[in-house]
């Protein structure tokens, strides 16, 4: 099936990446970077504190999705 084929392709890719990692030939953009600490709170203060403590000299991109505005009280397009 297609799912089995996709699964085996992912397994093969994982094996290739691990071999490259062990050989020291993994490109820099694929090397795992340390995961920064978690947010202390999910409000603007927690986000600002996280940025100040963990991010320097980088662009910041924020992606929002469905439910972000509705939780702030802005009605969605389906509401009457």
Buried (B, 14 or more C-beta within 10 A) or exposed (E): EEEEEEEEEEEEEEEEEEEEEEEEEBEEEEEEEEEEEEBEEEEEEEBEEBBEEEEEEEEEEEEEEEEEEEEEEEEEEEEE
